[in-house]
Amino acid sequence: MIIVAGYLTVNPAERESYLGGCAEVVRLARASAGCLDFALGADLVDPSRISVFERWASVQDLHAFRGSGPDAGQQAAIIGADVREFDASERS
């Protein structure tokens, strides 16, 4: 299992618009093969921060969905980010 977690930073005045533009991405991700969870949300105390959480069955499923990443408008709105990918597979 792969977990993607972290945050994006956007202009506080643009956060709600940014999140609204991500609704279809969330729907598509959740419908994708291997997606176990996918969520983006407004941080409760920092008006510029968007929390990111994803859980995927495999790295292959994650990369198959990723494609080219955020569109140009979304990418331009991001002024900072700290999002990381973790292998959470159980090992015995």
C-alpha positions in Angstrom: 0.0 0.0 0.0 1.2 3.5 -0.8 0.2 6.6 1.2 0.6 10.1 -0.2 0.3 12.8 2.5 1.2 16.4 3.1 0.0 19.8 2.2 -0.2 22.4 -0.5 0.0 26.2 0.1 -2.1 28.6 -2.0 -3.1 32.2 -1.7 -5.8 32.3 1.1 -8.1 34.3 -1.2 -7.9 31.5 -3.8 -8.2 28.4 -1.5 -11.9 27.8 -1.9 -11.8 28.3 -5.6 -8.8 25.9 -5.8 -10.6 23.2 -3.8 -13.8 23.6 -5.9 -11.7 23.0 -9.0 -10.4 19.8 -7.5 -13.8 18.1 -7.0 -13.7 16.3 -10.3 -10.1 15.1 -9.6 -11.2 13.6 -6.3 -14.2 11.9 -8.0 -11.9 10.5 -10.7 -9.3 9.3 -8.3 -11.8 7.5 -6.1 -13.2 5.7 -9.1 -9.7 4.7 -10.3 -8.4 1.1 -10.0 -6.4 0.7 -6.8 -7.6 3.9 -5.1 -8.4 3.2 -1.4 -8.9 6.8 -0.4 -8.3 10.3 -1.8 -9.0 13.5 0.0 -8.1 17.2 -0.2 -9.3 19.6 2.4 -9.0 23.1 3.9 -6.8 23.3 7.0 -8.7 24.4 10.0 -6.2 27.0 11.3 -4.0 28.0 8.3 -6.1 29.8 5.5 -3.4 29.1 2.9 -3.0 25.4 3.5 -4.7 22.4 1.8 -4.3 19.0 3.4 -3.6 16.1 1.0 -4.2 12.4 1.8 -4.2 9.5 -0.6 -4.1 5.7 -0.1 -3.4 3.4 -3.0 -3.2 -0.4 -3.3 0.1 -0.2 -5.2 2.6 2.3 -6.6 1.5 1.1 -10.1 -2.1 2.2 -9.4 -0.9 5.6 -8.1 1.3 6.3 -11.1 -1.4 5.1 -13.6 -3.8 7.7 -12.1 -1.2 10.5 -11.8 -0.7 11.0 -15.5 0.5 14.6 -16.0 -0.4 15.9 -12.6 -2.2 19.2 -11.9 -3.4 21.2 -14.8 -1.7 24.5 -15.6 -4.2 26.6 -13.6 -3.9 24.4 -10.5 -0.1 24.3 -10.8 0.0 28.1 -11.0 -2.1 28.5 -7.9 0.3 26.4 -5.8 2.9 28.6 -4.0 4.3 25.8 -1.9 4.0 22.1 -1.2 5.2 19.3 1.0 3.6 16.1 -0.2 5.4 12.8 0.2 4.9 9.2 -0.9 5.3 6.4 1.7 5.4 2.7 1.2 3.1 1.3 3.9 3.1 -2.3 2.7 3.1 -4.8 5.5 6.3 -6.8 5.7 6.8 -10.0 7.6 
